[in-house]
Amino acid sequence: MKYSSRYATCAGREIHYTEWGAQHSSTVVAWHGLARTGRDMDELAEHLSGRYRVICPDTLGRGLSQWSPDPGNEYTLAFYAKLAAGLFDRLGIGQAHWVGTSMGGAIGTVCAGGLVLPELKGRIKSLVVNDSAPRLADAALARIRAYAGNPPAFDTIAELEAFFREVYKPYGWLSDAQWRRLTETSTRRLPDGRVTPHYDPAMVRQFIDHPNDYELWAHYDAIEVPVLCLRGEHSDLVLRDATDEMLRRGPGRLSLARVVEVAGCGHAPALNVPEQLNLVAAFIDRHEAAQPAASTSPATAALP
């Protein structure tokens, strides 16, 4: 795996990201889920990096990115969209394809719709939402709030890996090496020496202070670019009535939306096996070929 680990200041906050295929002008932004990090996108980024520049951020409060000093206001989709806009500008990205898992798909939906930041309208060339929809199941949201707001702590990395293997079982198949990397790239050590998932527990304030933040139909209805929704076959978060409605509204009404169910997965497919990687790559390739490549600003294309 060949990538660079980098940092950028966006909306006044330090954001960590990995960059793959930096020599390419056409760009894919791959954004992770709620309590995860950008390293979840390693397999996808490596798969795409032969022909695309791939940017995989850690969201504010996750991984190596800064934790918010104002969690009630900044752990929101609107602020995450501001971070995305800042990252586009900082890295000289004119347009990009977007792949987002769960929360990452919701951020992409807000960005592509352009209601929060009109300057982002048209800068998303295509959108893949991985087990993400404009309406989410209440019971599953309650489950996520419960575990995300109270991350456990363990004496050993082995115990933490066992926890991850259980809570993320719906991801589908991962190799032992992938489970180990998932663990090691999302672990932080507490002052007492124990280990815990690498995110700010205060990020769950999003669901308390902004309970309607994931009701995204207005944003989805404003999207005018191709959308691919991947739904985990056994997902309890994205239900079939929501994906059916996606095909009737917004880009679906324009015949620009497609839904594919991913067998053997719940919330959310890990995007780590050939069938899933090839599906995403084919969608991006098709819509990259349909549009002229956006140029990258040479003045801001690379960071030291």
Secondary structure, 3 states (H helix, E strand, C coil): CCCEEEEEEECCEEEEEEEECCCCCCEEEEECCCCCCHHHHHHHHHHHCCCCEEEEECCCCECCCCCCCCHHHHCCHHHHHHHHHHHHHHCCCCCEEEEEECHHHHHHHHHHHCCCCHHHCCCEEEEEEECCCCCCCHHHHHHHHHHHCCCCCECCHHHHHHHHHHHCHHHCCCCHHHHHHHHHCCEEECCCCCEEECECHHHHHHHHHCCCCCCCHHHHHCCCCCEEEEEECCCCCCCHHHHHHHCCCHHHCCCCEEEEEECCCCCCCCCCCHHHHHHHHHHHHHHHHCCCCCCCCCCCCCCC
